[in-house]
Amino acid sequence: MIKKAILPVAGLGTRFLSASKSIPKEMVTVVNRPAIEYGVKEAAAAGIEQSILVTHSSKASIENYFDRNFELETTLENKKKFDLFKEITEILPPHVSMVSVRQSQPLGLGHAVLCAKDVIGEDDFAVLLPDVLVKDSDPVNDLSLMIQSFNPSQASQIMVKAGPDHLVDQYGIEEVTASPAEGKCIVM
């Protein structure tokens, strides 16, 4: 049973420049929430109980976002802004713990995953790339379906999306040969 997820967030964010020059790309907002929150909530809905951020010293805002802010919470309570208080205290679902590990150099996705090995141990895990949003139109999200498929088979899985050739240098690439949509796909 997969209960842990690695979220690699230490990269340079070059696909999101110039916005990512001053804020982590994972903190770029979609409506009123940073992109990373959608990934963490998708993972929680799929049964993930521990999210592991593989981060860098320049991205403390990501860790701070999921942490409590006593001063802000107290101010909102004193001003009787209970809706806002509830919103900021329920960013991280109560059954989910957040752990951070550092990747000192941006050496790629494989290295980022390896940085989390001491936290993962021998457990099965998911890897979520939190700068990619997946449309969630079904009652069961894609990660839940992947975990359900993994449990009996123990076979690794990867979610891919077909992409244009001019973007292959910006994403991981997987050649798909066992599908009607044969060709190169962007690894999301």
Backbone as JSON, one array per atom type, in Angstrom:
{
  "sequence": "MIKKAILPVAGLGTRFLSASKSIPKEMVTVVNRPAIEYGVKEAAAAGIEQSILVTHSSKASIENYFDRNFELETTLENKKKFDLFKEITEILPPHVSMVSVRQSQPLGLGHAVLCAKDVIGEDDFAVLLPDVLVKDSDPVNDLSLMIQSFNPSQASQIMVKAGPDHLVDQYGIEEVTASPAEGKCIVM",
  "N": [[0.84, -1.18, 0.0], [0.65, 2.13, -0.91], [1.69, 4.87, 0.82], [3.28, 7.05, 0.98], [4.59, 9.99, -0.57], [6.8, 11.53, -2.83], [7.73, 14.8, -3.5], [9.43, 16.47, -5.7], [10.95, 19.52, -5.47], [13.15, 21.12, -5.81], [14.26, 22.14, -8.09], [15.37, 24.5, -10.68], [13.36, 25.85, -12.0], [13.16, 26.76, -14.66], [11.37, 26.57, -16.78], [9.33, 28.22, -16.05], [10.22, 30.78, -16.02], [9.77, 34.24, -16.44], [8.61, 34.38, -13.98], [9.45, 32.5, -12.04], [11.85, 33.48, -11.22], [11.87, 34.95, -8.9], [10.09, 33.71, -7.17], [9.37, 30.36, -6.1], [8.5, 28.02, -8.67], [6.55, 26.22, -7.97], [5.03, 27.62, -6.25], [3.62, 29.4, -7.71], [0.5, 30.82, -8.29], [-2.66, 29.31, -8.89], [-5.6, 30.46, -9.56], [-6.42, 31.12, -6.42], [-4.61, 29.63, -5.01], [-1.43, 28.08, -4.45], [0.27, 26.11, -6.92], [1.45, 23.76, -5.91], [-0.16, 23.04, -3.75], [-2.39, 21.84, -4.87], [-1.3, 19.44, -5.81], [-0.5, 18.2, -3.4], [-2.97, 17.91, -2.14], [-4.27, 16.24, -3.98], [-2.71, 13.96, -3.64], [-3.27, 13.4, -0.92], [-6.0, 12.82, -1.13], [-5.78, 10.45, -2.46], [-4.92, 8.74, -0.55], [-2.4, 9.13, 0.48], [-0.24, 9.54, 3.2], [2.06, 10.72, 4.04], [3.89, 13.36, 2.85], [6.78, 14.1, 1.13], [8.91, 16.65, 0.75], [11.37, 17.39, -1.52], [13.66, 19.65, -1.4], [15.23, 22.91, -1.76], [17.52, 25.32, -0.41], [16.73, 27.85, -1.27], [14.04, 27.76, -1.43], [12.35, 28.08, 0.77], [9.85, 29.17, 1.15], [7.99, 27.31, 0.28], [8.03, 25.26, 2.21], [7.27, 26.85, 4.4], [4.69, 27.53, 3.64], [3.16, 25.25, 4.13], [3.41, 25.04, 6.81], [2.41, 26.03, 10.15], [1.27, 29.31, 11.06], [1.55, 31.11, 13.62], [1.24, 33.84, 14.43], [-0.32, 35.01, 12.37], [-2.59, 33.36, 12.49], [-3.52, 33.92, 15.1], [-4.1, 36.65, 14.85], [-6.17, 36.55, 12.93], [-8.1, 35.1, 14.37], [-8.57, 36.87, 16.52], [-9.69, 38.99, 15.16], [-12.0, 37.87, 14.43], [-12.22, 36.51, 12.01], [-13.06, 33.9, 11.02], [-13.52, 32.19, 8.84], [-11.32, 32.65, 7.15], [-9.32, 31.92, 8.94], [-9.86, 29.18, 9.22], [-9.37, 28.38, 6.6], [-6.57, 28.78, 6.27], [-5.53, 27.1, 8.2], [-6.22, 24.6, 7.43], [-4.84, 23.85, 5.19], [-3.01, 21.76, 4.87], [-4.1, 18.53, 4.94], [-5.42, 16.93, 7.91], [-4.56, 14.27, 8.35], [-2.17, 14.03, 7.07], [1.32, 14.16, 7.05], [4.1, 16.36, 6.68], [7.31, 16.34, 5.39], [10.61, 17.54, 4.98], [13.44, 17.33, 2.89], [16.77, 18.07, 1.8], [18.05, 18.88, -1.4], [21.08, 19.53, -2.45], [22.2, 20.35, -4.84], [20.96, 21.0, -8.14], [20.55, 18.23, -9.6], [18.91, 16.73, -11.17], [15.86, 14.76, -11.66], [16.0, 12.02, -10.88], [18.08, 12.07, -8.99], [16.92, 13.76, -7.12], [14.81, 12.16, -6.16], [16.33, 10.13, -5.03], [17.45, 11.55, -2.91], [15.47, 11.43, -1.01], [15.54, 8.91, 0.04], [16.23, 8.02, 2.67], [14.04, 8.75, 4.18], [11.98, 7.42, 2.91], [12.76, 4.73, 3.09], [12.17, 1.29, 2.94], [9.69, 1.42, 1.88], [6.97, 1.46, -0.5], [6.3, 4.06, -2.89], [5.0, 7.14, -4.24], [5.76, 9.48, -6.85], [5.32, 12.82, -7.32], [5.07, 15.49, -9.56], [4.92, 18.63, -8.8], [4.49, 20.9, -10.35], [2.87, 20.43, -12.36], [-0.4, 20.3, -13.3], [-3.15, 18.15, -13.11], [-6.14, 17.51, -14.69], [-8.96, 16.92, -12.78], [-11.58, 15.27, -13.11], [-13.06, 13.09, -12.53], [-14.72, 11.08, -9.96], [-12.77, 9.64, -8.65], [-9.42, 10.3, -8.34], [-6.58, 10.46, -10.67], [-4.15, 9.58, -9.48], [-5.1, 7.97, -7.41], [-6.25, 5.91, -8.92], [-3.95, 4.9, -10.15], [-2.57, 3.95, -7.9], [-4.37, 2.01, -7.02], [-4.12, 0.23, -9.15], [-1.45, -0.44, -8.91], [-1.27, -1.82, -6.44], [-2.17, -4.68, -6.59], [-0.44, -5.6, -8.61], [2.16, -4.68, -8.22], [3.69, -3.34, -10.04], [5.64, -0.8, -11.44], [4.5, 2.46, -12.4], [3.79, 5.1, -14.7], [2.63, 8.32, -15.41], [1.88, 9.77, -18.43], [1.93, 12.23, -21.06], [1.16, 13.08, -24.34], [3.31, 15.14, -26.25], [4.53, 18.08, -27.97], [7.31, 18.04, -30.3], [9.05, 20.25, -30.07], [9.22, 20.78, -27.37], [10.66, 18.83, -26.08], [13.12, 19.13, -24.81], [12.55, 20.27, -22.41], [11.25, 18.62, -20.7], [10.94, 15.33, -19.15], [11.28, 12.42, -21.15], [9.48, 9.77, -22.55], [9.4, 6.86, -24.42], [6.7, 5.47, -25.94], [5.5, 2.35, -26.7], [3.63, 0.37, -26.53], [1.06, 1.16, -27.04], [-1.82, 2.63, -28.64], [-1.21, 5.24, -29.17], [1.42, 5.53, -30.11], [4.76, 6.78, -29.88], [6.63, 9.67, -28.89], [6.3, 10.83, -25.57], [5.57, 13.33, -23.17], [6.84, 13.22, -19.96], [4.96, 13.61, -17.2]],
  "CA": [[0.0, 0.0, 0.0], [1.45, 3.35, -1.04], [1.27, 5.89, 1.78], [4.24, 8.15, 0.95], [4.79, 10.62, -1.88], [7.92, 12.46, -2.96], [7.46, 15.96, -4.34], [10.7, 17.15, -5.97], [10.71, 20.95, -5.66], [14.43, 21.81, -5.68], [14.76, 22.58, -9.39], [15.56, 25.92, -10.96], [12.12, 26.45, -12.49], [13.42, 27.51, -15.89], [10.18, 26.6, -17.65], [8.4, 29.23, -15.56], [10.83, 32.11, -16.01], [10.49, 35.0, -15.44], [7.91, 34.3, -12.69], [10.2, 31.7, -11.07], [13.1, 34.15, -10.84], [11.77, 35.45, -7.53], [9.31, 32.78, -6.35], [9.42, 28.99, -6.64], [7.43, 27.75, -9.64], [5.5, 25.48, -7.28], [4.23, 28.58, -5.5], [2.82, 30.2, -8.64], [-0.88, 30.54, -7.93], [-3.72, 28.97, -9.82], [-6.68, 31.16, -8.87], [-5.92, 31.68, -5.16], [-3.8, 28.63, -4.31], [-0.23, 27.71, -5.2], [0.16, 24.85, -7.66], [1.84, 22.62, -5.09], [-1.26, 22.63, -2.88], [-3.23, 20.91, -5.64], [-0.63, 18.14, -5.81], [-0.56, 17.63, -2.05], [-4.36, 17.5, -1.88], [-4.53, 15.06, -4.81], [-2.05, 12.85, -2.96], [-4.04, 13.09, 0.28], [-7.24, 12.17, -1.55], [-5.43, 9.1, -2.92], [-4.52, 7.94, 0.6], [-1.02, 9.42, 0.91], [-0.22, 10.03, 4.57], [3.28, 11.5, 4.27], [4.44, 14.01, 1.67], [8.19, 14.42, 1.35], [9.4, 17.7, -0.14], [12.8, 17.43, -1.78], [13.71, 21.09, -1.61], [16.5, 23.62, -1.81], [17.5, 26.43, 0.56], [16.07, 29.03, -1.83], [12.6, 27.51, -1.56], [11.76, 27.99, 2.12], [8.44, 29.57, 1.1], [7.16, 26.1, 0.12], [7.91, 24.67, 3.54], [6.5, 27.77, 5.23], [3.28, 27.51, 3.23], [2.49, 24.11, 4.76], [3.6, 25.13, 8.25], [1.47, 26.9, 10.84], [1.73, 30.69, 11.26], [0.87, 31.47, 14.86], [0.89, 35.26, 14.46], [-1.44, 35.22, 11.45], [-3.75, 32.66, 13.04], [-3.99, 34.69, 16.25], [-4.7, 37.88, 14.33], [-7.47, 36.23, 12.3], [-9.03, 34.74, 15.44], [-8.91, 38.1, 17.25], [-10.55, 39.81, 14.29], [-13.19, 37.04, 14.16], [-12.22, 36.1, 10.59], [-12.98, 32.46, 11.21], [-13.43, 31.51, 7.54], [-9.93, 32.73, 6.73], [-8.57, 31.1, 9.89], [-10.06, 27.78, 8.84], [-8.73, 28.15, 5.3], [-5.12, 28.65, 6.37], [-5.15, 26.0, 9.11], [-6.59, 23.33, 6.81], [-4.12, 23.68, 3.93], [-2.52, 20.39, 4.92], [-5.12, 17.68, 5.61], [-4.95, 16.53, 9.24], [-3.94, 12.94, 8.36], [-0.96, 14.07, 6.25], [2.5, 14.83, 7.6], [4.99, 16.93, 5.67], [8.72, 16.22, 5.74], [11.47, 18.16, 3.98], [14.85, 16.96, 2.78], [17.43, 19.0, 0.9], [18.87, 18.51, -2.55], [22.0, 20.67, -2.44], [22.46, 20.77, -6.22], [19.92, 20.51, -9.06], [21.16, 17.17, -10.4], [17.89, 15.97, -11.89], [14.75, 14.11, -10.96], [16.46, 10.78, -10.23], [18.85, 12.45, -7.81], [15.96, 14.29, -6.14], [14.13, 11.0, -5.55], [17.34, 9.48, -4.2], [17.63, 12.35, -1.69], [14.42, 11.07, -0.06], [15.59, 7.46, 0.36], [16.26, 7.76, 4.11], [12.67, 8.92, 4.69], [11.17, 6.37, 2.27], [13.15, 3.41, 3.56], [11.79, 0.2, 2.03], [8.28, 1.59, 1.52], [6.57, 1.87, -1.84], [6.01, 5.49, -2.86], [4.64, 7.84, -5.48], [6.49, 10.72, -7.12], [4.45, 13.81, -7.95], [5.74, 16.69, -10.02], [3.87, 19.57, -8.4], [4.3, 22.03, -11.25], [1.98, 19.92, -13.41], [-1.75, 20.08, -12.79], [-3.91, 17.16, -13.85], [-7.58, 17.75, -14.57], [-9.57, 15.92, -11.92], [-13.01, 15.35, -13.4], [-13.73, 11.88, -12.04], [-14.79, 11.02, -8.5], [-11.52, 9.06, -8.17], [-8.36, 10.97, -9.1], [-5.66, 9.59, -11.4], [-3.2, 8.96, -8.56], [-5.83, 6.88, -6.74], [-6.36, 4.81, -9.88], [-2.62, 4.31, -10.31], [-2.27, 3.18, -6.68], [-5.21, 0.81, -7.07], [-3.53, -0.68, -10.13], [-0.15, -0.88, -8.39], [-1.37, -2.71, -5.29], [-2.1, -6.12, -6.89], [0.59, -5.96, -9.57], [3.47, -4.18, -7.76], [4.39, -2.85, -11.23], [5.82, 0.65, -11.5], [3.65, 3.13, -13.37], [4.13, 6.48, -14.98], [1.6, 9.04, -16.16], [2.5, 10.53, -19.51], [1.06, 13.03, -21.93], [1.8, 13.36, -25.62], [3.74, 16.52, -26.33], [5.18, 18.48, -29.22], [8.75, 17.84, -30.37], [9.83, 21.43, -29.67], [9.3, 20.87, -25.91], [11.3, 17.66, -25.5], [14.26, 19.49, -23.97], [12.06, 20.86, -21.17], [10.55, 17.59, -19.93], [11.4, 13.97, -19.31], [10.68, 11.81, -22.33], [9.25, 8.32, -22.5], [8.93, 6.34, -25.7], [5.59, 4.57, -25.7], [5.39, 1.43, -27.83], [2.55, -0.59, -26.33], [-0.18, 1.91, -26.99], [-2.2, 3.16, -29.95], [-0.65, 6.57, -29.34], [2.87, 5.33, -30.12], [5.57, 7.95, -30.15], [7.25, 10.26, -27.7], [5.37, 11.47, -24.65], [6.15, 14.12, -22.1], [6.61, 12.63, -18.65], [4.39, 14.61, -16.31]],
  "C": [[0.89, 1.24, 0.0], [0.86, 4.43, -0.12], [2.2, 7.1, 1.79], [4.36, 8.68, -0.48], [5.98, 11.57, -1.79], [7.5, 13.56, -3.91], [8.77, 16.7, -4.56], [10.44, 18.62, -6.29], [12.0, 21.77, -5.62], [14.94, 22.41, -6.99], [14.79, 24.09, -9.57], [14.32, 26.61, -11.51], [12.26, 27.2, -13.8], [12.23, 27.56, -16.84], [9.22, 27.71, -17.27], [9.03, 30.62, -15.47], [9.97, 33.07, -16.81], [9.8, 34.95, -14.07], [8.75, 33.57, -11.65], [11.55, 32.31, -10.71], [13.04, 34.58, -9.38], [10.91, 34.58, -6.61], [9.41, 31.38, -6.93], [8.24, 28.74, -7.58], [6.27, 27.01, -8.98], [4.58, 26.39, -6.49], [3.46, 29.55, -6.4], [1.36, 29.83, -8.42], [-1.74, 30.21, -9.14], [-4.99, 29.4, -9.09], [-6.1, 31.71, -7.57], [-5.09, 30.68, -4.35], [-2.55, 28.31, -5.11], [-0.39, 26.32, -5.81], [0.47, 23.65, -6.78], [0.71, 22.14, -4.18], [-2.17, 21.64, -3.6], [-2.61, 19.51, -5.65], [-0.72, 17.45, -4.47], [-1.97, 17.14, -1.74], [-4.77, 16.3, -2.74], [-3.92, 13.82, -4.14], [-2.83, 12.43, -1.71], [-5.34, 12.37, -0.07], [-7.0, 10.74, -2.02], [-4.93, 8.22, -1.78], [-3.09, 8.16, 1.06], [-1.07, 10.05, 2.3], [1.03, 10.84, 4.9], [3.78, 12.04, 2.93], [5.85, 14.46, 1.99], [8.61, 15.45, 0.3], [10.9, 17.54, -0.29], [13.06, 18.85, -2.26], [15.13, 21.62, -1.63], [16.39, 24.82, -0.87], [16.8, 27.67, 0.04], [14.55, 28.89, -1.89], [11.91, 27.33, -0.2], [10.28, 28.36, 2.1], [7.52, 28.36, 0.92], [6.96, 25.44, 1.46], [7.05, 25.54, 4.45], [5.01, 27.73, 4.9], [2.53, 26.39, 3.94], [2.65, 24.1, 6.27], [2.53, 26.04, 8.85], [2.1, 28.28, 11.01], [0.95, 31.25, 12.45], [0.39, 32.91, 14.87], [-0.33, 35.54, 13.58], [-2.71, 34.57, 11.99], [-4.36, 33.43, 14.21], [-4.69, 35.96, 15.81], [-6.07, 37.6, 13.73], [-8.51, 35.85, 13.35], [-9.49, 35.99, 16.18], [-9.84, 39.01, 16.46], [-11.82, 39.07, 13.87], [-13.35, 36.72, 12.67], [-12.04, 34.59, 10.55], [-12.9, 31.69, 9.9], [-11.99, 31.52, 7.04], [-9.03, 31.9, 7.64], [-8.65, 29.62, 9.5], [-9.32, 27.46, 7.54], [-7.22, 27.95, 5.44], [-4.66, 27.54, 7.31], [-5.48, 24.64, 8.53], [-5.94, 23.15, 5.44], [-3.62, 22.25, 3.82], [-3.58, 19.54, 5.62], [-4.57, 17.1, 6.91], [-4.24, 15.17, 9.28], [-2.62, 12.89, 7.59], [0.15, 14.79, 7.0], [3.38, 15.29, 6.45], [6.41, 16.87, 6.21], [9.51, 16.89, 4.62], [12.87, 17.58, 4.05], [15.46, 17.88, 1.73], [18.15, 18.28, -0.24], [19.8, 19.71, -2.75], [22.32, 21.2, -3.83], [21.34, 20.25, -7.12], [20.5, 19.49, -10.04], [20.12, 16.27, -11.07], [16.9, 15.26, -11.0], [15.19, 12.84, -10.24], [17.22, 11.07, -8.95], [17.93, 12.99, -6.72], [15.24, 13.15, -5.42], [15.1, 10.29, -4.62], [17.58, 10.24, -2.89], [16.6, 11.99, -0.61], [14.51, 9.63, 0.44], [15.6, 7.17, 1.85], [14.87, 7.9, 4.74], [11.78, 7.8, 4.15], [11.49, 5.0, 2.85], [12.83, 2.35, 2.52], [10.35, 0.32, 1.54], [8.1, 1.89, 0.04], [6.18, 3.34, -1.77], [5.6, 5.97, -4.24], [5.54, 9.05, -5.61], [5.53, 11.63, -7.85], [5.27, 15.02, -8.34], [4.75, 17.84, -9.85], [3.75, 20.83, -9.26], [3.42, 21.63, -12.43], [0.63, 19.66, -12.78], [-2.47, 19.11, -13.71], [-5.39, 17.42, -13.61], [-8.21, 16.59, -13.81], [-11.08, 15.99, -12.1], [-13.78, 14.14, -12.88], [-13.81, 11.9, -10.52], [-13.51, 10.44, -7.88], [-10.4, 9.67, -9.0], [-7.38, 9.96, -9.72], [-4.66, 8.89, -10.49], [-3.86, 7.8, -7.82], [-5.93, 5.67, -7.66], [-5.02, 4.12, -10.09], [-2.24, 3.47, -9.09], [-3.09, 1.91, -6.65], [-4.65, -0.23, -8.04], [-2.2, -1.25, -9.63], [-0.31, -1.97, -7.33], [-1.35, -4.19, -5.65], [-0.9, -6.5, -7.76], [2.01, -5.66, -9.1], [4.33, -3.69, -8.94], [4.46, -1.33, -11.2], [4.97, 1.23, -12.61], [4.13, 4.55, -13.56], [3.0, 7.11, -15.77], [2.31, 9.89, -17.2], [1.45, 11.27, -20.32], [1.82, 13.28, -23.22], [2.15, 14.84, -25.68], [4.46, 16.82, -27.63], [6.7, 18.33, -29.16], [9.55, 19.04, -29.87], [9.93, 21.6, -28.15], [10.09, 19.73, -25.27], [12.49, 17.99, -24.61], [13.83, 20.03, -22.62], [11.4, 19.83, -20.25], [11.31, 16.27, -20.02], [10.67, 13.35, -20.49], [10.58, 10.3, -22.14], [8.77, 7.88, -23.88], [7.88, 5.28, -25.4], [5.43, 3.67, -26.92], [4.22, 0.46, -27.7], [1.19, 0.09, -26.28], [-0.54, 2.39, -28.39], [-1.6, 4.54, -30.21], [0.88, 6.49, -29.35], [3.6, 6.61, -30.47], [6.19, 8.45, -28.87], [6.2, 10.97, -26.88], [6.15, 12.25, -23.62], [5.82, 13.43, -20.79], [6.16, 13.73, -17.73], [4.63, 14.13, -14.91]]
}
